[in-house]
């Protein structure tokens, strides 16, 4: 058996094949869709996955304001942020965020599923979230992905 023909190929930033993907969040459950989007962003759906390389696709998320949360998460789930000043801890829930900044609920869910390091920061720049059904990335000709959730 010739073992030289079974070489493992490791992708790098120059050899990775990045595509554009469109995801419609209309009536999708937030956590289930976010985990699938995180897999696509990370590149885990490709056979050439390399853990230390940004090998995922660019993802466009539309209709982020029409996302669905199950149970009582719209009122009971809390998002915590800090202003940087003493006593500046602020709390919010998905109901308030969807009313004021509808894309942040999806953004927080997906970012929480990505690595917390420099690679994760570079992967986050491949995500584009829009509240409505219009997006300015038509020139990239994204292919639409349907999730079987």
C-alpha positions as CSV (number, residue, x, y, z in Angstrom):
1,X,0.0,0.0,0.0
2,X,1.4,3.3,-1.0
3,X,1.0,5.6,2.0
4,X,2.3,8.7,0.1
5,X,-1.0,8.9,-1.8
6,X,-2.9,9.4,1.5
7,X,-1.5,12.8,2.5
8,X,-3.6,15.0,4.7
9,X,-4.1,18.4,3.2
10,X,-4.4,21.3,5.6
11,X,-6.0,24.5,4.3
12,X,-4.6,27.9,5.0
13,X,-5.8,31.5,4.4
14,X,-4.7,31.4,0.7
15,X,-6.2,28.1,-0.2
16,X,-9.6,28.3,1.5
17,X,-12.7,28.5,-0.7
18,X,-15.1,31.1,0.7
19,X,-18.7,31.2,-0.6
20,X,-21.6,33.5,0.2
21,X,-24.6,32.0,1.9
22,X,-28.1,33.6,2.5
23,X,-30.2,32.6,5.5
24,X,-33.8,33.7,5.9
25,X,-34.6,33.7,9.7
26,X,-38.4,34.1,9.1
27,X,-40.2,32.0,11.7
28,X,-37.0,30.0,12.6
29,X,-36.2,29.1,16.2
30,X,-33.3,31.3,17.3
31,X,-30.9,28.8,19.0
32,X,-31.3,26.1,16.4
33,X,-30.7,28.4,13.5
34,X,-27.8,30.1,15.3
35,X,-26.0,26.9,15.8
36,X,-26.2,26.0,12.1
37,X,-25.1,29.5,11.1
38,X,-22.1,29.2,13.5
39,X,-21.1,25.9,11.9
40,X,-21.2,27.5,8.5
41,X,-19.2,30.5,9.7
42,X,-16.6,28.3,11.3
43,X,-16.3,26.0,8.3
44,X,-17.3,22.8,10.1
45,X,-19.7,21.9,7.3
46,X,-16.7,21.5,4.8
47,X,-14.5,18.5,4.4
48,X,-11.5,20.8,4.4
49,X,-12.1,22.1,8.0
50,X,-9.0,23.2,9.7
51,X,-9.4,24.4,13.3
52,X,-6.9,27.2,13.3
53,X,-8.0,28.8,9.9
54,X,-10.9,31.0,9.1
55,X,-12.3,28.6,6.5
56,X,-16.0,29.3,6.8
57,X,-18.4,31.0,4.4
58,X,-19.7,34.6,4.5
59,X,-23.2,34.5,5.9
60,X,-26.0,37.0,5.2
61,X,-28.9,36.8,7.6
62,X,-32.2,38.5,6.6
63,X,-35.5,38.9,8.5
64,X,-33.7,38.9,11.9
65,X,-36.7,40.7,13.4
66,X,-39.0,37.8,12.6
67,X,-37.0,35.2,14.6
68,X,-38.9,33.0,17.0
69,X,-38.0,32.2,20.7
70,X,-39.6,29.2,22.4
71,X,-41.1,29.2,25.9
72,X,-40.9,32.3,28.0
73,X,-37.5,33.4,26.7
74,X,-38.8,36.7,25.2
75,X,-39.4,38.0,28.8
76,X,-37.3,35.8,31.1
77,X,-33.9,35.7,29.2
78,X,-31.6,38.5,30.2
79,X,-28.8,40.2,28.3
80,X,-26.2,41.9,30.6
81,X,-23.9,44.7,29.5
82,X,-21.8,47.3,31.3
83,X,-21.4,51.0,30.4
84,X,-17.9,51.1,31.9
85,X,-18.9,53.5,34.7
86,X,-19.5,52.6,38.4
87,X,-23.0,51.1,38.8
88,X,-23.3,50.9,35.0
89,X,-24.6,47.4,34.7
90,X,-27.6,47.3,32.3
91,X,-30.1,44.5,31.8
92,X,-32.3,43.8,28.8
93,X,-34.5,41.0,27.4
94,X,-35.2,39.8,23.9
95,X,-38.6,41.6,23.8
96,X,-37.0,45.0,24.3
97,X,-34.0,44.3,22.0
98,X,-36.3,43.1,19.2
99,X,-38.3,46.4,19.5
100,X,-35.2,48.6,19.5
101,X,-32.3,46.7,17.8
102,X,-33.8,43.6,16.1
103,X,-30.5,42.3,14.7
104,X,-28.7,42.1,18.1
105,X,-30.7,39.1,19.4
106,X,-29.4,37.0,16.4
107,X,-26.0,38.6,16.7
108,X,-25.6,37.7,20.4
109,X,-26.8,34.1,19.8
110,X,-24.3,33.5,17.0
111,X,-21.4,35.2,18.6
112,X,-21.9,33.2,21.8
113,X,-21.3,30.0,19.7
114,X,-18.0,31.1,18.2
115,X,-14.5,30.9,19.7
116,X,-13.5,33.6,22.1
117,X,-10.1,34.4,20.6
118,X,-8.6,36.2,17.7
119,X,-9.9,33.6,15.2
120,X,-13.4,34.1,16.6
121,X,-13.0,37.9,16.1
122,X,-12.1,37.4,12.5
123,X,-14.9,34.9,11.9
124,X,-17.4,37.5,13.2
125,X,-16.5,39.8,10.4
126,X,-18.0,37.3,7.9
127,X,-21.5,37.7,9.4
128,X,-23.9,40.3,8.0
129,X,-27.3,40.6,9.7
130,X,-30.3,42.6,8.4
131,X,-33.7,43.2,10.0
132,X,-35.7,43.3,6.8
133,X,-35.6,41.1,3.7
134,X,-33.4,43.5,1.7
135,X,-29.6,43.3,1.7
136,X,-26.8,45.1,-0.2
137,X,-24.9,41.9,-1.1
138,X,-26.7,40.9,-4.4
139,X,-23.5,41.3,-6.4
140,X,-21.9,38.4,-4.5
141,X,-24.8,36.0,-5.7
142,X,-25.3,34.2,-2.4
143,X,-26.9,30.8,-2.4
144,X,-29.9,30.4,-0.1
145,X,-29.7,27.7,2.6
146,X,-32.7,26.0,4.1
147,X,-32.2,24.4,7.5
148,X,-34.0,21.1,8.4
149,X,-34.8,22.0,12.0
